């Protein structure tokens, strides 16, 4: 008896110590998150009160820094001393090349503790607010884009093999292309080589009315593979983007065959997050053709609201040439840009296309105009952004505005140097998602594998900084191989989350207190033992959830409250059985042994049926339902252990130590 008691005691103490050890990161993390939020709010209020043009205040967990950006270095220095006193976080540092004060706000948990154990419970979307998105992946468009990019490879192959290809076109809306030849003889001689080059693409009947033309389409197997790969790539890219946003506890998961579920708790700016997530971020470099003057031929056909203007630009030989371009004031609904994109089709030649830049023009004393401005560029892409290995926000010290610097890998650097060397004195359009970001003139061959995107706008510094940060994030994370559309969106405000937490706390505390008082009053000393077991049960339950890094939701909190009731129910059954044994004049030890033995199978049967229901909810449920099932299943195991093992431990100790004639139960 004594040896068994000591063994059980050692087991319970070891489990308690391990559970408390495992809960420390969760408890400390919650306190630290609260401290970070308070400091961010404090810094934001300070900037507002003092009229300072601060950017988005961020906390980066990696280095434990609270960053407060400013629009200019003089404003930063002006606010430095007073903001330091306000936040009471010590002297800030200033990152190189930035107008940002970085305050040290390290995690309270020591690094050595984190190295041993750092798992913790996260708060779900319904508790801390955020956004819930279901995104549909437009895989059909992805296939068309892949074929569109393949036309460049086919064009190069035709040139290298001297096959005499006349025109290569993508069939609109289909993952297929047509290749035209000048005559039947050229077509027949090239057909076999073209077929071998395509591999998994199959020849289909010519859908056009052009002679000497063959058509190829992706095979069914290739289409299926490409569609699945596009979804997986979008999933990976979205995860990378959200990780770059420094958002914790985000969920990005596949839902069905063509949809992706995204849940981001704690987002302060849902609109910005949605724009960042849904942005395709397809970056290409195209050479501007300033020698193309075909738009002049359509001067009298320009749609209403648009003007055809001209400017002087240097050509490839260094001489001056007159370049036509289209311009119009940007309308809020972007109707005019849709009209002009349709109008320019086929007006600049088959190997050219017209792209547009959003230009901000400052006017003296009357503010600024946002206008569209056209460029005629080569349809063939000079270079893509797939070789980018890094993208960062830097500050132009002369103009005091942010820009995005890009670094290419070795292959990209070599390609960029070759492209710039071949097109000196020409303009290179930096095109992001089919919109020109800037079109600088190439003055010389550019080596070193670096380029930059200047944000050509006269907007407030904070907006420019946010745009630069978002652009750097999507360039680092990579482009989406397929565009996405929002199929479902829900936002949970932080106020609702706070109210939910407070309501959950009140329900758990109220339920716990009521149960404790009931057990004390009704079962006296045995009630005290049951209450201690209840506390241990809560510690075990939370520790297991922390070990599995569970996300605590409102239904999960309901599951915890239910677990409290179930744990007490087991103790009530045990105490009533022991009471019955004492009424027939059994000794305390015999009453306890018989009472626990008789109660065990009743408790076991009840918990098994509940566990089966919980298992079904966990298997077939999603989101909140699964969260409830997890806490229920873990709670069943911990409540059985605490009710049967821990209470028995205390009662056995009382019987052996004090030898009472009758138990206080």
DRENBAZA-848968 format. One record per residue (C-alpha): residue number from 1; y, x, z. Coordinates in steps of 0.25 Angstrom, whole numbers. Each point is the difference from the previous one (the first is absolute). Layout:
BEGIN
{NUM, {Y, X, Z}}
...
! end
This chain:
BEGIN
{1, {0, 0, 0}}
{2, {10, 11, 4}}
{3, {-3, 9, -12}}
{4, {1, -12, -10}}
{5, {13, -4, 7}}
{6, {6, 14, -2}}
{7, {-5, 0, -14}}
{8, {7, -13, -4}}
{9, {13, 4, 8}}
{10, {1, 13, -8}}
{11, {-2, -8, -13}}
{12, {11, -10, 3}}
{13, {9, 11, 5}}
{14, {-2, 9, -13}}
{15, {2, -13, -9}}
{16, {13, -3, 8}}
{17, {5, 15, -2}}
{18, {-3, 0, -14}}
{19, {6, -14, -3}}
{20, {13, 4, 7}}
{21, {0, 13, -7}}
{22, {-1, -7, -13}}
{23, {11, -10, 3}}
{24, {10, 10, 3}}
{25, {5, 2, -15}}
{26, {1, -15, -1}}
{27, {9, -2, 12}}
{28, {8, 13, -2}}
{29, {1, -4, -15}}
{30, {6, -14, 3}}
{31, {10, 6, 10}}
{32, {4, 11, -11}}
{33, {1, -11, -11}}
{34, {9, -8, 9}}
{35, {9, 13, 3}}
{36, {1, 3, -15}}
{37, {4, -14, -3}}
{38, {11, 0, 11}}
{39, {6, 13, -5}}
{40, {0, -4, -15}}
{41, {7, -13, 5}}
{42, {10, 8, 9}}
{43, {3, 10, -12}}
{44, {2, -12, -10}}
{45, {10, -7, 10}}
{46, {7, 13, 2}}
{47, {2, 2, -15}}
{48, {5, -14, -1}}
{49, {10, 0, 11}}
{50, {6, 13, -4}}
{51, {0, -4, -15}}
{52, {-8, 12, -4}}
{53, {-7, -1, -14}}
{54, {-14, 3, 5}}
{55, {-13, -1, -8}}
{56, {-13, -6, 3}}
{57, {-4, 5, 14}}
{58, {-15, 5, 0}}
{59, {-10, 6, 10}}
{60, {-10, 9, -6}}
{61, {-12, 1, 9}}
{62, {-5, 13, -6}}
{63, {11, 8, 6}}
{64, {5, -9, 10}}
{65, {14, -1, -6}}
{66, {10, -11, 0}}
{67, {8, 2, -12}}
{68, {14, -6, -1}}
{69, {6, 3, -14}}
{70, {15, 0, -4}}
{71, {8, -2, -13}}
{72, {7, 14, 2}}
{73, {-1, 12, 8}}
{74, {14, -2, 7}}
{75, {-4, -14, 5}}
{76, {-13, 6, 5}}
{77, {8, 11, 8}}
{78, {10, -10, 5}}
{79, {-11, -9, 5}}
{80, {-10, 11, 5}}
{81, {5, 2, 14}}
{82, {3, -15, 4}}
{83, {-14, -4, -6}}
{84, {-7, 11, 8}}
{85, {6, -5, 12}}
{86, {-3, -15, -3}}
{87, {-15, 3, -3}}
{88, {-2, 10, 11}}
{89, {-11, 7, -8}}
{90, {6, 14, 0}}
{91, {6, 8, -11}}
{92, {-4, -4, -14}}
{93, {-4, 9, -12}}
{94, {6, -1, -14}}
{95, {-11, 1, -11}}
{96, {4, 10, -11}}
{97, {8, -6, -11}}
{98, {1, -14, 7}}
{99, {11, -7, 7}}
{100, {-9, -5, 11}}
{101, {-1, 1, 15}}
{102, {-15, 2, 4}}
{103, {-2, -3, 15}}
{104, {-13, 4, 7}}
{105, {-7, -12, 5}}
{106, {-15, 5, 2}}
{107, {-11, -9, 4}}
{108, {-2, 0, 15}}
{109, {-15, 3, -1}}
{110, {-2, 15, 0}}
{111, {-6, 6, -12}}
{112, {-12, 5, 7}}
{113, {-4, -14, 4}}
{114, {2, -4, -15}}
{115, {-9, 11, -4}}
{116, {-11, -6, 9}}
{117, {2, -15, -2}}
{118, {11, -7, -8}}
{119, {-6, -14, -4}}
{120, {8, -12, 4}}
{121, {1, -15, -1}}
{122, {11, -4, -11}}
{123, {8, -13, 0}}
{124, {-3, -9, -12}}
{125, {10, -7, -9}}
{126, {1, -12, 8}}
{127, {5, 8, 12}}
{128, {10, 10, -5}}
{129, {4, -7, -13}}
{130, {0, 5, -14}}
{131, {-5, -4, -14}}
{132, {-13, -6, -5}}
{133, {-2, 2, -15}}
{134, {-11, -4, -10}}
{135, {2, 8, -13}}
{136, {-6, -3, -13}}
{137, {-4, 12, -9}}
{138, {3, -3, -14}}
{139, {-11, 8, -6}}
{140, {1, -5, -14}}
{141, {14, 6, -1}}
{142, {-6, 13, 5}}
{143, {-10, 0, -11}}
{144, {11, -2, -11}}
{145, {8, 12, 7}}
{146, {-12, 9, -1}}
{147, {-1, -3, -15}}
{148, {15, 2, -2}}
{149, {-1, 14, 7}}
{150, {-12, 3, -9}}
{151, {8, -2, -13}}
{152, {7, 13, 4}}
{153, {-13, 8, 1}}
{154, {-5, -7, -14}}
{155, {13, 4, -6}}
{156, {-2, 15, 4}}
{157, {-14, -1, -4}}
{158, {4, -5, -14}}
{159, {10, 11, -1}}
{160, {-10, 11, 5}}
{161, {-11, -4, -10}}
{162, {10, -4, -11}}
{163, {-7, -14, -2}}
{164, {13, -6, -6}}
{165, {2, -11, 10}}
{166, {12, -8, -5}}
{167, {3, -9, 12}}
{168, {-7, -3, 14}}
{169, {3, -13, 7}}
{170, {-5, -7, 12}}
{171, {-5, -14, -2}}
{172, {10, -9, 9}}
{173, {-7, -5, 12}}
{174, {-14, 6, -3}}
{175, {-6, 14, 4}}
{176, {-1, 3, -15}}
{177, {8, 8, -10}}
{178, {1, 1, -15}}
{179, {1, 13, -9}}
{180, {6, -1, -14}}
{181, {-2, 9, -11}}
{182, {7, 2, -13}}
{183, {-12, -3, -9}}
{184, {-15, -3, 0}}
{185, {-4, 14, -3}}
{186, {7, 6, 13}}
{187, {-6, -12, 8}}
{188, {-14, 3, -4}}
{189, {1, 15, 2}}
{190, {6, -2, 14}}
{191, {-8, -12, 5}}
{192, {-12, 8, 5}}
{193, {8, 10, 8}}
{194, {9, -11, 6}}
{195, {-13, -8, 5}}
{196, {-5, 13, 6}}
{197, {13, 3, 7}}
{198, {1, -14, 6}}
{199, {-14, 0, 7}}
{200, {-1, -12, 8}}
{201, {10, -8, -9}}
{202, {-7, -9, -10}}
{203, {5, -3, -14}}
{204, {4, -15, -2}}
{205, {5, -8, -12}}
{206, {14, 3, -4}}
{207, {9, -10, 6}}
{208, {12, 3, -8}}
{209, {4, -3, -15}}
{210, {2, 15, -3}}
{211, {-9, 7, -10}}
{212, {-7, 13, 3}}
{213, {0, -3, 15}}
{214, {-12, 1, 11}}
{215, {1, -5, 14}}
{216, {-7, 4, 12}}
{217, {-2, -7, 14}}
{218, {-5, 4, 13}}
{219, {-15, -3, 2}}
{220, {-4, -11, 11}}
{221, {-6, 11, 9}}
{222, {12, 9, -1}}
{223, {9, -12, 3}}
{224, {-8, -4, 12}}
{225, {1, 15, 5}}
{226, {15, 1, -3}}
{227, {3, -13, 7}}
{228, {-8, 4, 13}}
{229, {6, 14, 0}}
{230, {14, -6, -2}}
{231, {-2, -9, 13}}
{232, {-5, 12, 8}}
{233, {11, 9, -5}}
{234, {10, -11, 4}}
{235, {-6, -1, 14}}
{236, {0, 15, 2}}
{237, {15, 1, -5}}
{238, {4, -12, 9}}
{239, {-6, 7, 12}}
{240, {7, 13, -3}}
{241, {14, -7, -2}}
{242, {-2, -7, 14}}
{243, {-4, 13, 6}}
{244, {12, 6, -5}}
{245, {9, -11, 6}}
{246, {-5, 5, 14}}
{247, {-5, -14, 3}}
{248, {-12, -1, 10}}
{249, {-11, -10, 1}}
{250, {2, -5, -14}}
{251, {-12, -6, -7}}
{252, {-2, 2, -15}}
{253, {-14, -6, -5}}
{254, {-6, -6, -12}}
{255, {-1, -15, -1}}
{256, {-9, -5, -10}}
{257, {-1, 7, -14}}
{258, {14, 1, -4}}
{259, {9, -2, 13}}
{260, {4, 9, 11}}
{261, {4, -5, 14}}
{262, {12, 8, 6}}
{263, {4, -2, 15}}
{264, {11, 8, 5}}
{265, {4, -2, 15}}
{266, {14, 4, 5}}
{267, {7, 1, -13}}
{268, {15, -2, 3}}
{269, {4, -2, -15}}
{270, {-11, -9, -7}}
{271, {8, -1, -13}}
{272, {1, 16, -2}}
{273, {-15, 1, 4}}
{274, {-4, -10, -10}}
{275, {8, 7, -11}}
{276, {-6, 13, 4}}
{277, {-14, -5, 0}}
{278, {1, -8, -14}}
{279, {7, 11, -7}}
{280, {-8, 6, -12}}
{281, {7, 13, 1}}
{282, {-5, 5, -14}}
{283, {8, 12, -3}}
{284, {2, 6, -14}}
{285, {9, 10, -7}}
{286, {4, -4, -14}}
{287, {10, 7, -10}}
{288, {12, -7, -4}}
{289, {2, -1, -15}}
{290, {15, 1, -2}}
{291, {-1, 2, -15}}
{292, {-5, -15, -1}}
{293, {11, -8, -5}}
{294, {-8, -12, -5}}
{295, {7, -9, 10}}
{296, {13, 1, -8}}
{297, {-7, -8, -11}}
{298, {-1, -12, 10}}
{299, {14, 0, 5}}
{300, {3, -14, -4}}
{301, {-13, -6, 6}}
{302, {2, 5, 14}}
{303, {-3, -11, 10}}
{304, {11, -7, 8}}
{305, {5, 8, 12}}
{306, {-4, 13, -6}}
{307, {8, 11, -7}}
{308, {-4, 11, -9}}
{309, {8, 12, 3}}
{310, {-1, 15, -4}}
{311, {2, 13, 7}}
{312, {0, 15, -4}}
{313, {-12, 8, 3}}
{314, {-6, 14, -3}}
{315, {-12, 0, -9}}
{316, {-11, 10, 0}}
{317, {8, 10, -8}}
{318, {11, 0, 10}}
{319, {9, -8, -10}}
{320, {7, -14, 3}}
{321, {-5, -13, -4}}
{322, {4, -14, 2}}
{323, {-10, -8, 8}}
{324, {-1, -16, 0}}
{325, {-3, -7, 13}}
{326, {-1, -14, 6}}
{327, {7, -4, 12}}
{328, {3, -12, 8}}
{329, {3, -5, 15}}
{330, {-12, -2, 8}}
{331, {-2, -14, 4}}
{332, {-6, -4, 13}}
{333, {-13, -7, -6}}
{334, {-2, 11, -11}}
{335, {0, -10, -11}}
{336, {8, 9, -10}}
{337, {-9, 12, 2}}
{338, {-13, -9, -4}}
{339, {8, -5, -12}}
{340, {4, 14, -5}}
{341, {-14, 6, 2}}
{342, {-6, -11, -9}}
{343, {11, 2, -10}}
{344, {-1, 15, -2}}
{345, {-15, 0, -3}}
{346, {-2, 6, -14}}
{347, {15, 4, -2}}
{348, {-1, 15, 2}}
{349, {-13, 4, -7}}
{350, {-15, -1, 4}}
{351, {0, 13, 7}}
{352, {12, -3, 9}}
{353, {4, -10, 11}}
{354, {12, -4, 7}}
{355, {1, 2, 15}}
{356, {11, -4, 10}}
{357, {7, 6, 12}}
{358, {7, -7, 11}}
{359, {14, 6, 0}}
{360, {10, -1, 11}}
{361, {14, 2, -5}}
{362, {12, 2, 10}}
{363, {13, -7, -4}}
{364, {13, 4, 6}}
{365, {5, -10, 11}}
{366, {-9, -11, -5}}
{367, {-14, 5, 5}}
{368, {-12, 3, -9}}
{369, {-8, -6, -11}}
{370, {-15, 0, -1}}
{371, {-4, 1, -15}}
{372, {-12, 2, -9}}
{373, {0, 12, -9}}
{374, {-10, 2, -11}}
{375, {-7, 13, -5}}
{376, {-8, 2, -13}}
{377, {-12, 8, 5}}
{378, {-13, 5, -7}}
{379, {-11, -10, 2}}
{380, {-9, 12, 3}}
{381, {0, 5, 14}}
{382, {4, 14, 2}}
{383, {-6, 1, 14}}
{384, {-5, -9, 11}}
{385, {2, 1, 15}}
{386, {-15, 1, 3}}
{387, {2, 15, 3}}
{388, {10, -2, 11}}
{389, {-5, 6, 13}}
{390, {12, -2, 9}}
{391, {13, -8, 0}}
{392, {11, 1, 10}}
{393, {14, -5, 3}}
{394, {11, 10, 0}}
{395, {15, -1, 1}}
{396, {10, 5, -11}}
{397, {10, 8, 9}}
{398, {11, -1, -11}}
{399, {-1, -15, -2}}
{400, {-6, -3, 14}}
{401, {-11, -10, -6}}
{402, {-15, 0, 1}}
{403, {-9, 4, -12}}
{404, {-15, 1, -1}}
{405, {-6, 14, -3}}
{406, {-14, 1, -7}}
{407, {-10, 11, 0}}
{408, {-11, 1, -11}}
{409, {-13, 6, 1}}
{410, {-3, 12, -8}}
{411, {-4, -7, -12}}
{412, {12, -10, 1}}
{413, {9, 12, 2}}
{414, {-5, 7, -13}}
{415, {1, -13, -8}}
{416, {14, -3, 6}}
{417, {5, 14, -4}}
{418, {-6, -2, -14}}
{419, {7, -14, -2}}
{420, {13, 5, 4}}
{421, {-1, 13, -8}}
{422, {-3, -8, -13}}
{423, {12, -10, 2}}
{424, {12, 9, 4}}
{425, {13, -8, -2}}
{426, {-7, -13, 0}}
{427, {0, -11, 11}}
{428, {-13, -3, 8}}
{429, {-1, -14, 5}}
{430, {-7, -1, 14}}
{431, {-6, -13, -1}}
{432, {-6, -8, 13}}
{433, {-7, -13, -3}}
{434, {6, -1, -14}}
{435, {15, 2, 5}}
{436, {8, 13, -2}}
{437, {4, 6, 13}}
{438, {8, 11, -6}}
{439, {1, 7, -14}}
{440, {5, 15, 2}}
{441, {2, 10, -11}}
{442, {-10, 11, 0}}
{443, {9, 13, 0}}
{444, {-12, 10, 0}}
{445, {-15, 1, 3}}
{446, {-3, -4, 14}}
{447, {-11, 8, 7}}
{448, {-4, -1, 15}}
{449, {-6, -14, -1}}
{450, {11, -7, 6}}
{451, {9, -12, -4}}
{452, {9, -10, 6}}
{453, {4, -15, -1}}
{454, {14, -3, 3}}
{455, {4, -14, 4}}
{456, {11, -3, -9}}
{457, {7, -11, 8}}
{458, {12, -1, 9}}
{459, {-6, -9, 11}}
{460, {1, 2, 15}}
{461, {-6, 13, 5}}
{462, {-10, -8, 8}}
{463, {-5, -7, -12}}
{464, {-1, 12, -8}}
{465, {-8, 7, 11}}
{466, {-10, -11, 1}}
{467, {-2, 0, -15}}
{468, {-2, 15, 0}}
{469, {-10, -1, 11}}
{470, {-8, -11, -6}}
{471, {0, 7, -14}}
{472, {-5, 13, 7}}
{473, {-11, -8, 7}}
{474, {-6, -7, -13}}
{475, {1, 13, -8}}
{476, {-8, 7, 11}}
{477, {-10, -11, 2}}
{478, {-2, -1, -15}}
{479, {2, -11, -10}}
{480, {-8, -13, -1}}
{481, {-10, 0, -11}}
{482, {2, -15, -1}}
{483, {12, -9, 4}}
{484, {-2, -10, 11}}
{485, {6, -13, 3}}
{486, {2, -7, 13}}
{487, {-10, -12, 1}}
{488, {3, -3, 15}}
{489, {10, 4, 10}}
{490, {3, -3, 14}}
{491, {10, 7, 10}}
{492, {-1, 0, 15}}
{493, {13, 2, 7}}
{494, {1, 10, 12}}
{495, {5, -12, 9}}
{496, {-13, -8, -3}}
{497, {-8, 13, 3}}
{498, {8, 2, 13}}
{499, {-2, -14, 4}}
{500, {-15, 0, -3}}
{501, {-2, 13, 8}}
{502, {8, -6, 12}}
{503, {-8, -13, -1}}
{504, {-13, 8, -1}}
{505, {3, 8, 12}}
{506, {4, -13, 8}}
{507, {-13, -6, -3}}
{508, {-9, 12, 3}}
{509, {8, 2, 14}}
{510, {0, -14, 3}}
{511, {-15, -2, -3}}
{512, {-3, 13, 8}}
{513, {8, -4, 12}}
{514, {-6, -14, 1}}
{515, {-14, 5, -2}}
{516, {2, 11, 11}}
{517, {5, -11, 10}}
{518, {-11, -10, -3}}
{519, {-11, 11, 3}}
{520, {7, 5, 13}}
{521, {2, -14, 5}}
{522, {-14, -6, -4}}
{523, {-9, 12, 2}}
{524, {7, 9, 10}}
{525, {-6, 14, 1}}
{526, {-9, -2, -13}}
{527, {13, -5, -7}}
{528, {7, 13, 3}}
{529, {-12, 7, -6}}
{530, {1, -9, -12}}
{531, {15, 3, -2}}
{532, {-3, 15, 0}}
{533, {-10, -2, -10}}
{534, {10, -8, -8}}
{535, {10, 11, 0}}
{536, {-11, 10, -4}}
{537, {-4, -10, -11}}
{538, {14, 0, -6}}
{539, {1, 16, 0}}
{540, {-14, 1, -7}}
{541, {4, -11, -10}}
{542, {13, 7, -4}}
{543, {-6, 14, 0}}
{544, {-10, -4, -10}}
{545, {10, -7, -9}}
{546, {8, 13, 1}}
{547, {-12, 9, -4}}
{548, {-2, -8, -12}}
{549, {15, 0, -3}}
{550, {0, -15, -1}}
{551, {13, -8, -3}}
{552, {4, -10, 10}}
{553, {4, -13, -5}}
{554, {4, -13, 6}}
{555, {-14, -6, -2}}
{556, {-5, 13, 6}}
{557, {8, -3, 13}}
{558, {-6, -14, 0}}
{559, {-14, 7, 0}}
{560, {4, 9, 12}}
{561, {4, -13, 8}}
{562, {-13, -6, -4}}
{563, {-7, 12, 5}}
{564, {6, -1, 13}}
{565, {-5, -14, 2}}
{566, {-14, 4, -5}}
{567, {-1, 11, 10}}
{568, {4, -9, 11}}
{569, {-10, -10, -4}}
{570, {-11, 10, 1}}
{571, {5, 3, 15}}
{572, {0, -14, 3}}
{573, {-14, -2, -4}}
{574, {-5, 12, 8}}
{575, {7, -4, 12}}
{576, {-5, -14, 0}}
{577, {-14, 5, -2}}
{578, {1, 9, 12}}
{579, {6, -11, 8}}
{580, {-12, -9, -3}}
{581, {-9, 11, 5}}
{582, {7, 2, 13}}
{583, {-1, -15, 2}}
{584, {-15, 1, 1}}
{585, {2, 11, 11}}
{586, {-4, 12, -8}}
{587, {6, 14, 4}}
{588, {12, 5, -7}}
{589, {-8, 10, -8}}
{590, {-10, -10, -4}}
{591, {11, -10, -4}}
{592, {7, 10, -8}}
{593, {-12, 5, -7}}
{594, {-5, -14, -3}}
{595, {14, -5, -4}}
{596, {3, 11, -10}}
{597, {-14, -1, -6}}
{598, {1, -15, -2}}
{599, {14, 0, -5}}
{600, {-2, 12, -10}}
{601, {-8, -8, -11}}
{602, {10, -12, 1}}
{603, {12, 10, -2}}
{604, {-8, 7, -11}}
{605, {-3, -13, -8}}
{606, {14, -5, 1}}
{607, {6, 13, -5}}
{608, {-10, 2, -11}}
{609, {4, -13, -6}}
{610, {14, 3, 1}}
{611, {-2, 14, -6}}
{612, {-7, -7, -12}}
{613, {12, -8, -2}}
{614, {9, 12, 1}}
{615, {-9, 8, -10}}
{616, {1, -11, -10}}
{617, {15, 0, 1}}
{618, {1, 15, -1}}
{619, {-9, 0, -12}}
{620, {6, -11, -8}}
{621, {14, -1, 6}}
{622, {12, 8, -5}}
{623, {13, 5, 7}}
{624, {3, -7, 13}}
{625, {-14, -7, 0}}
{626, {-6, 14, 0}}
{627, {9, 5, 11}}
{628, {-4, -12, 9}}
{629, {-15, 3, -3}}
{630, {1, 15, 3}}
{631, {7, -2, 14}}
{632, {-10, -11, 3}}
{633, {-12, 8, -3}}
{634, {5, 12, 8}}
{635, {4, -9, 11}}
{636, {-14, -6, 1}}
{637, {-6, 14, 2}}
{638, {10, 5, 10}}
{639, {0, -13, 8}}
{640, {-15, 0, 1}}
{641, {0, 14, 5}}
{642, {11, -2, 10}}
{643, {-5, -13, 5}}
{644, {-14, 4, 2}}
{645, {0, 15, 3}}
{646, {14, 2, 7}}
{647, {-1, -12, 10}}
{648, {-14, 3, 3}}
{649, {4, 14, 4}}
{650, {10, -4, 10}}
{651, {-9, -11, 6}}
{652, {-11, 10, 1}}
{653, {9, 10, 7}}
{654, {4, -11, 10}}
{655, {-14, -3, 3}}
{656, {-5, 14, 2}}
{657, {13, 5, 8}}
{658, {3, -12, 9}}
{659, {-13, -8, 0}}
{660, {6, -14, 2}}
{661, {-8, -12, 4}}
{662, {7, -8, -10}}
{663, {8, 3, -13}}
{664, {14, -5, -1}}
{665, {-1, -7, -13}}
! end
